[in-house]
Amino acid sequence: MKRLTFFLTIILVGYLVYDYFKKKIATKSTTSNQPETIIIYNVVNEDLLKIAEQANKRIIDLESQLEVSLYADSSVNYGQLVCINNGHCTVYDPMNPDLNDLPIGFSKQYGYQGAQVKIQISGVFSGLSGLELNTKYYAFQNGTITKVAPTSGMLRSVGYTNELGSLIIDFGQKTEL
């Protein structure tokens, strides 16, 4: 009987010690009798916040590599192909030989003449309608694109679709016809 009492006492004391430390670690008593989050939890939240801030900085860095802000020489529409020249952009037309050696990109917003507009120069451009899946597209007149390879002017690829409404930008192919 003494052994049973001894074991039960050990178990009870162990449980009370465990319960005491569990409460001590889980909450901290305050004057308002509201449990406070443990310090370890706050450290985890601070670490997650730092990770989120670093990820946000990386996204901003990536966006700066994908797009530029330029002044429009003429009105441009969302999704229109533009050429880039000395901090300005103008609607691209492959039939105009003066524009064929300039870098090109897609307008990410509407802009009137003189307004600053964002131009996407790489990555995946979304929000275009009428695209066919797994199709290569080329620059066409007045800043539009077509799936039919041109037979005159400048053959300039602009990308291919990987999903409806999205174009993976690829300005790699450029041949004068």
Backbone as JSON, one array per atom type, in Angstrom:
{
  "sequence": "MKRLTFFLTIILVGYLVYDYFKKKIATKSTTSNQPETIIIYNVVNEDLLKIAEQANKRIIDLESQLEVSLYADSSVNYGQLVCINNGHCTVYDPMNPDLNDLPIGFSKQYGYQGAQVKIQISGVFSGLSGLELNTKYYAFQNGTITKVAPTSGMLRSVGYTNELGSLIIDFGQKTEL",
  "N": [[0.82, -1.19, 0.0], [2.02, 1.18, 0.72], [3.77, 1.55, -1.37], [2.02, 1.97, -3.56], [0.77, 4.35, -2.74], [3.02, 5.99, -2.75], [3.7, 5.96, -5.53], [1.36, 7.09, -6.61], [1.51, 9.61, -5.43], [3.85, 10.59, -6.6], [3.02, 10.67, -9.28], [0.88, 12.51, -9.09], [2.26, 14.81, -8.16], [3.98, 15.14, -10.32], [2.11, 15.65, -12.35], [1.0, 18.06, -11.37], [3.27, 19.75, -11.46], [3.8, 19.68, -14.2], [1.36, 20.8, -15.16], [1.55, 23.34, -13.98], [3.84, 24.48, -15.24], [2.97, 24.34, -17.85], [0.84, 26.16, -17.86], [2.27, 28.44, -17.16], [4.0, 28.8, -19.32], [2.21, 28.98, -21.46], [0.51, 31.2, -20.98], [0.59, 34.54, -19.69], [0.12, 36.18, -16.79], [-1.83, 39.1, -16.36], [-2.74, 42.44, -15.26], [-5.29, 42.89, -16.14], [-6.42, 40.47, -16.22], [-6.49, 39.12, -18.61], [-5.37, 36.61, -20.77], [-2.07, 36.65, -22.08], [-0.29, 36.51, -25.13], [2.27, 34.12, -25.61], [5.81, 34.72, -25.43], [7.41, 33.32, -27.23], [5.65, 32.86, -29.31], [5.31, 35.46, -30.25], [7.87, 35.96, -31.22], [7.93, 34.15, -33.33], [5.94, 35.32, -34.93], [7.21, 37.77, -35.51], [9.39, 36.81, -36.97], [8.02, 35.71, -39.16], [6.91, 38.04, -40.17], [9.24, 39.41, -40.97], [10.1, 37.66, -42.99], [7.95, 37.93, -44.76], [8.24, 40.65, -45.42], [10.73, 40.57, -46.73], [10.06, 38.94, -48.89], [8.21, 40.6, -50.16], [9.9, 42.73, -50.92], [11.47, 41.37, -52.78], [9.54, 40.81, -54.72], [8.92, 43.41, -55.55], [11.42, 44.11, -56.6], [11.51, 42.27, -58.71], [9.3, 43.12, -60.23], [10.29, 45.58, -61.06], [12.11, 44.78, -62.91], [10.52, 43.77, -64.86], [8.92, 45.78, -65.9], [8.71, 49.17, -67.11], [8.42, 52.71, -66.59], [7.23, 55.12, -68.74], [6.97, 58.11, -70.78], [4.21, 58.85, -72.8], [4.23, 59.33, -76.27], [2.08, 59.48, -77.85], [-1.45, 58.75, -77.58], [-2.03, 55.75, -75.83], [-3.32, 52.44, -75.47], [-4.43, 49.94, -73.08], [-2.6, 46.95, -73.3], [-1.62, 47.46, -75.77], [0.98, 47.28, -78.18], [4.03, 48.87, -77.86], [6.82, 50.94, -78.83], [10.02, 51.74, -77.49], [11.78, 54.67, -76.79], [14.25, 56.79, -75.81], [13.19, 57.31, -73.15], [10.56, 57.62, -73.73], [7.46, 56.42, -75.16], [5.85, 55.05, -78.0], [3.14, 54.07, -80.11], [3.66, 50.96, -81.62], [4.47, 50.04, -84.96], [5.09, 47.66, -87.27], [5.46, 48.21, -89.95], [6.66, 50.63, -90.18], [9.79, 51.64, -90.78], [11.45, 53.23, -89.19], [10.92, 52.57, -86.6], [11.66, 49.98, -86.14], [14.11, 49.13, -85.01], [13.95, 49.7, -82.38], [13.48, 48.91, -78.89], [10.67, 46.99, -77.7], [7.47, 46.78, -75.98], [4.58, 45.95, -73.89], [1.8, 48.0, -73.24], [0.65, 48.66, -70.01], [-1.44, 50.1, -69.18], [-3.93, 52.6, -69.9], [-2.99, 55.59, -71.53], [-2.74, 59.03, -72.13], [-1.36, 61.39, -74.52], [1.75, 62.5, -73.41], [1.38, 61.59, -70.84], [2.54, 59.54, -68.1], [3.17, 56.15, -68.49], [2.99, 52.65, -67.68], [5.06, 50.13, -68.96], [5.26, 46.84, -69.88], [7.98, 44.72, -70.24], [8.94, 42.15, -70.15], [8.26, 38.75, -69.04], [5.03, 37.43, -68.07], [2.27, 38.56, -69.73], [-0.91, 39.55, -68.95], [-4.51, 39.56, -69.44], [-5.34, 39.97, -72.02], [-7.64, 39.63, -74.71], [-9.18, 37.19, -76.89], [-7.08, 35.5, -77.6], [-5.48, 32.52, -78.79], [-4.83, 29.34, -77.42], [-1.52, 28.04, -76.88], [-0.19, 29.34, -79.06], [1.84, 31.21, -81.27], [2.57, 34.68, -81.37], [2.72, 37.76, -83.27], [4.02, 41.09, -83.89], [1.81, 43.59, -85.11], [0.03, 45.95, -87.19], [-0.54, 49.27, -85.86], [0.04, 48.76, -83.15], [-1.13, 46.36, -82.48], [-1.5, 42.76, -82.16], [-0.92, 39.65, -83.89], [-1.67, 36.28, -84.89], [-0.86, 35.44, -87.29], [1.94, 35.21, -89.25], [3.64, 38.03, -90.45], [4.1, 39.13, -93.9], [5.42, 41.19, -94.98], [7.36, 44.18, -94.26], [8.44, 44.22, -90.95], [9.16, 41.22, -89.39], [8.36, 40.39, -86.31], [8.44, 38.69, -83.43], [6.3, 38.47, -80.59], [5.57, 36.87, -78.53], [4.1, 33.94, -76.94], [1.16, 32.04, -76.21], [0.3, 30.56, -73.11], [-1.8, 30.09, -71.61], [-5.27, 30.93, -71.79], [-5.77, 34.3, -72.53], [-3.32, 35.12, -71.53], [0.01, 36.0, -72.28], [3.2, 34.84, -72.87], [5.88, 36.82, -72.86], [8.08, 37.2, -75.54], [10.4, 38.57, -77.28], [12.25, 37.69, -79.09], [12.5, 36.86, -81.86], [13.28, 38.57, -84.79], [13.06, 39.82, -87.88], [13.74, 41.43, -90.89], [11.55, 41.83, -93.59]],
  "CA": [[0.0, 0.0, 0.0], [2.9, 2.33, 0.77], [4.29, 1.75, -2.73], [0.95, 2.53, -4.36], [0.63, 5.73, -2.31], [4.21, 6.68, -3.22], [3.55, 6.15, -6.98], [0.28, 8.05, -6.85], [2.02, 10.92, -5.03], [4.78, 10.99, -7.66], [2.21, 10.99, -10.46], [0.16, 13.73, -8.79], [3.23, 15.91, -8.14], [4.41, 15.32, -11.71], [1.02, 16.3, -13.07], [0.89, 19.44, -10.9], [4.42, 20.47, -12.0], [3.53, 19.8, -15.64], [0.27, 21.76, -15.32], [2.06, 24.65, -13.58], [4.7, 24.99, -16.3], [2.16, 24.51, -19.04], [0.14, 27.45, -17.71], [3.28, 29.49, -17.1], [4.51, 29.01, -20.66], [1.14, 29.31, -22.39], [-0.04, 32.54, -20.76], [1.25, 35.38, -18.69], [-0.95, 36.86, -16.08], [-1.78, 40.56, -16.41], [-3.66, 43.07, -14.33], [-6.65, 42.83, -16.68], [-6.79, 39.05, -16.19], [-6.56, 38.59, -19.96], [-4.14, 35.9, -21.1], [-1.21, 37.3, -23.05], [0.38, 35.57, -26.01], [3.61, 33.82, -25.11], [6.91, 35.41, -26.1], [7.85, 32.49, -28.35], [4.69, 33.11, -30.37], [5.62, 36.78, -30.81], [9.09, 35.82, -32.0], [7.54, 33.5, -34.58], [5.25, 36.32, -35.75], [8.21, 38.71, -35.99], [10.13, 36.13, -38.03], [7.14, 35.63, -40.33], [6.81, 39.4, -40.7], [10.5, 39.68, -41.68], [10.07, 36.86, -44.21], [6.98, 38.57, -45.66], [8.85, 41.89, -45.91], [11.76, 40.2, -47.7], [9.37, 38.46, -50.1], [7.64, 41.78, -50.81], [11.01, 43.43, -51.57], [11.85, 40.59, -53.96], [8.49, 41.01, -55.71], [9.12, 44.76, -56.08], [12.61, 44.04, -57.46], [11.15, 41.54, -59.92], [8.45, 43.99, -61.02], [11.1, 46.62, -61.68], [12.78, 44.18, -64.05], [9.52, 43.42, -65.85], [8.24, 46.92, -66.48], [9.31, 50.5, -67.01], [7.47, 53.81, -66.74], [7.67, 56.01, -69.82], [6.01, 59.12, -71.22], [3.6, 58.48, -74.08], [4.29, 60.32, -77.35], [0.71, 59.52, -78.38], [-2.33, 57.97, -76.72], [-1.86, 54.3, -75.9], [-4.34, 51.66, -74.76], [-3.96, 48.74, -72.38], [-2.32, 45.81, -74.15], [-1.07, 47.87, -77.07], [2.42, 47.12, -78.34], [4.68, 50.17, -78.03], [8.28, 50.92, -78.92], [10.62, 52.55, -76.43], [12.84, 55.51, -77.33], [14.65, 57.93, -74.97], [12.27, 57.58, -72.05], [9.21, 57.81, -74.26], [6.93, 55.28, -75.9], [4.88, 55.35, -79.04], [2.52, 52.86, -80.63], [4.56, 50.29, -82.56], [3.95, 49.57, -86.24], [6.21, 47.01, -87.96], [5.61, 48.73, -91.32], [7.44, 51.87, -90.08], [11.18, 51.23, -90.59], [12.1, 54.04, -88.16], [10.61, 52.0, -85.28], [11.99, 48.56, -86.09], [15.29, 48.82, -84.2], [13.7, 50.11, -81.0], [12.89, 47.87, -78.03], [9.21, 47.06, -77.62], [6.82, 46.26, -74.78], [3.13, 46.08, -73.85], [1.28, 49.02, -72.33], [-0.13, 48.07, -68.91], [-2.52, 51.01, -68.82], [-4.25, 53.64, -70.87], [-2.29, 56.84, -71.28], [-2.87, 60.05, -73.17], [-0.08, 61.95, -74.91], [2.43, 63.21, -72.33], [1.19, 60.9, -69.55], [3.48, 58.46, -67.8], [2.5, 54.85, -68.54], [3.83, 51.49, -67.38], [5.25, 49.26, -70.1], [5.84, 45.55, -69.49], [8.98, 44.33, -71.24], [9.22, 40.71, -70.06], [7.36, 38.03, -68.14], [3.73, 37.01, -68.6], [1.34, 39.69, -69.84], [-2.27, 39.01, -68.82], [-5.64, 40.45, -69.66], [-5.64, 40.11, -73.44], [-8.76, 38.78, -75.13], [-9.13, 36.66, -78.24], [-5.87, 34.72, -77.87], [-5.63, 31.07, -78.86], [-3.88, 28.61, -76.59], [-0.33, 27.47, -77.51], [-0.02, 29.99, -80.35], [2.85, 32.26, -81.33], [2.0, 35.94, -81.85], [3.65, 38.7, -83.9], [3.62, 42.49, -83.92], [1.01, 43.95, -86.26], [-0.2, 47.39, -87.32], [-1.16, 50.07, -84.8], [0.26, 48.22, -81.82], [-1.89, 45.14, -82.23], [-0.75, 41.52, -82.39], [-1.62, 38.68, -84.73], [-1.06, 34.94, -84.92], [-0.41, 35.23, -88.66], [3.25, 35.82, -89.47], [3.57, 39.02, -91.53], [4.86, 38.82, -95.11], [6.16, 42.39, -95.38], [7.73, 45.01, -93.12], [9.31, 43.56, -89.98], [8.62, 40.07, -88.67], [8.82, 40.55, -84.94], [7.62, 37.9, -82.51], [6.05, 39.14, -79.3], [5.39, 35.87, -77.49], [3.19, 32.84, -77.19], [0.18, 31.85, -75.14], [0.36, 29.34, -72.33], [-3.17, 29.97, -71.12], [-6.11, 31.93, -72.44], [-5.67, 35.65, -71.99], [-1.96, 35.41, -71.07], [1.04, 35.87, -73.3], [4.58, 34.83, -72.37], [6.57, 37.75, -73.74], [9.33, 36.74, -76.15], [10.71, 39.45, -78.41], [13.49, 37.14, -79.64], [12.6, 36.76, -83.32], [13.15, 39.87, -85.45], [13.61, 39.68, -89.22], [13.17, 42.36, -91.88], [11.02, 41.1, -94.76]],
  "C": [[0.87, 1.25, 0.0], [3.44, 2.62, -0.64], [3.24, 2.39, -3.64], [0.76, 4.0, -4.02], [1.81, 6.56, -2.83], [4.09, 6.97, -4.73], [2.46, 7.16, -7.31], [0.72, 9.46, -6.49], [2.96, 11.46, -6.1], [4.01, 11.42, -8.9], [1.48, 12.3, -10.26], [1.09, 14.94, -8.81], [3.7, 16.19, -9.57], [3.35, 16.03, -12.53], [0.91, 17.76, -12.67], [2.05, 20.29, -11.44], [4.21, 20.71, -13.5], [2.46, 20.87, -15.88], [0.73, 23.18, -15.01], [2.9, 25.25, -14.71], [3.94, 25.2, -17.61], [1.42, 25.84, -18.99], [1.12, 28.61, -17.75], [3.79, 29.82, -18.49], [3.41, 29.52, -21.59], [0.61, 30.72, -22.21], [0.76, 33.26, -19.7], [0.16, 36.2, -18.05], [-0.75, 38.37, -16.14], [-2.78, 41.13, -15.43], [-5.09, 43.0, -14.82], [-7.18, 41.4, -16.71], [-7.03, 38.47, -17.58], [-5.27, 37.83, -20.25], [-3.39, 36.62, -22.21], [-0.52, 36.24, -23.89], [1.79, 35.33, -25.51], [4.66, 34.49, -25.98], [7.36, 34.62, -27.33], [6.93, 32.73, -29.55], [4.98, 34.45, -31.04], [6.89, 36.72, -31.66], [8.78, 35.19, -33.35], [6.85, 34.51, -35.49], [6.23, 37.35, -36.3], [9.03, 38.09, -37.11], [9.3, 36.04, -39.3], [6.99, 37.0, -40.98], [8.06, 39.76, -41.49], [10.54, 38.92, -43.0], [9.12, 37.49, -45.23], [7.54, 39.86, -46.24], [9.92, 41.59, -46.96], [11.13, 39.72, -49.01], [8.78, 39.63, -50.86], [8.72, 42.58, -51.53], [11.44, 42.7, -52.83], [10.82, 40.76, -55.08], [8.65, 42.39, -56.35], [10.33, 44.78, -57.0], [12.29, 43.35, -58.78], [10.28, 42.41, -60.82], [9.26, 45.06, -61.72], [11.88, 46.07, -62.87], [11.8, 43.85, -65.17], [8.9, 44.62, -66.54], [9.02, 48.21, -66.26], [8.19, 51.53, -67.13], [8.03, 54.8, -67.74], [6.58, 57.03, -70.13], [5.5, 58.76, -72.61], [3.72, 59.63, -75.07], [2.94, 60.48, -78.02], [-0.14, 58.7, -77.42], [-2.08, 56.48, -76.92], [-2.94, 53.64, -75.06], [-3.7, 50.49, -74.03], [-3.75, 47.62, -73.4], [-1.75, 46.17, -75.51], [0.44, 47.72, -77.06], [3.01, 48.5, -78.63], [6.18, 49.98, -78.19], [8.81, 51.97, -77.95], [11.8, 53.33, -77.02], [13.07, 56.71, -76.42], [13.64, 58.29, -73.88], [10.84, 57.82, -72.47], [8.76, 56.52, -74.94], [5.93, 55.78, -76.93], [4.34, 54.03, -79.58], [3.41, 52.27, -81.72], [3.82, 49.86, -83.81], [5.11, 48.97, -87.02], [6.41, 47.47, -89.41], [6.42, 50.04, -91.34], [8.9, 51.51, -89.8], [11.92, 52.03, -89.51], [11.91, 53.44, -86.76], [11.16, 50.59, -85.08], [13.21, 48.21, -85.25], [15.12, 49.21, -82.73], [13.17, 48.94, -80.18], [11.38, 48.08, -77.93], [8.71, 46.48, -76.3], [5.32, 46.45, -74.89], [2.71, 47.13, -72.83], [0.41, 48.34, -71.27], [-1.29, 48.97, -68.48], [-2.79, 51.96, -69.97], [-3.45, 54.88, -70.51], [-2.46, 57.79, -72.44], [-1.48, 60.62, -73.47], [0.5, 62.77, -73.77], [2.29, 62.55, -70.97], [2.26, 59.83, -69.37], [2.7, 57.15, -67.75], [3.5, 53.75, -68.23], [3.85, 50.58, -68.61], [5.91, 47.98, -69.62], [6.74, 45.06, -70.61], [9.37, 42.86, -71.18], [8.23, 40.07, -69.1], [6.1, 37.57, -68.84], [2.8, 38.21, -68.57], [-0.06, 39.11, -69.88], [-3.32, 40.05, -69.16], [-5.96, 40.71, -71.12], [-6.79, 39.19, -73.82], [-8.53, 38.28, -76.55], [-7.88, 35.85, -78.58], [-6.2, 33.24, -77.91], [-4.51, 30.41, -78.07], [-2.75, 28.01, -77.42], [-0.09, 28.02, -78.92], [1.02, 31.08, -80.24], [2.21, 33.52, -81.93], [3.1, 36.89, -82.32], [3.1, 40.12, -83.8], [2.86, 42.76, -85.22], [0.78, 45.45, -86.23], [-0.88, 48.0, -86.11], [-1.07, 49.45, -83.42], [-0.54, 46.98, -81.48], [-0.98, 43.93, -82.47], [-1.6, 40.57, -83.21], [-0.91, 37.34, -84.65], [-0.55, 34.6, -86.31], [0.91, 35.95, -88.86], [3.17, 36.8, -90.64], [4.45, 38.62, -92.72], [5.62, 40.04, -95.63], [6.44, 43.22, -94.13], [8.71, 44.27, -92.24], [8.57, 42.41, -89.33], [9.19, 40.14, -87.26], [7.91, 39.77, -84.01], [7.45, 38.67, -81.21], [5.82, 38.14, -78.18], [4.44, 34.77, -77.91], [2.3, 32.64, -75.97], [0.42, 30.52, -74.43], [-0.98, 29.07, -71.65], [-3.97, 31.08, -71.75], [-5.99, 33.27, -71.75], [-4.29, 36.05, -71.52], [-0.95, 35.11, -72.16], [2.4, 35.88, -72.63], [5.38, 35.68, -73.35], [7.88, 37.15, -74.22], [9.56, 37.56, -77.42], [11.94, 38.97, -79.17], [13.6, 37.14, -81.15], [12.32, 38.11, -83.95], [13.84, 39.76, -86.8], [12.92, 40.68, -90.14], [12.76, 41.57, -93.11], [11.11, 41.94, -96.02]]
}
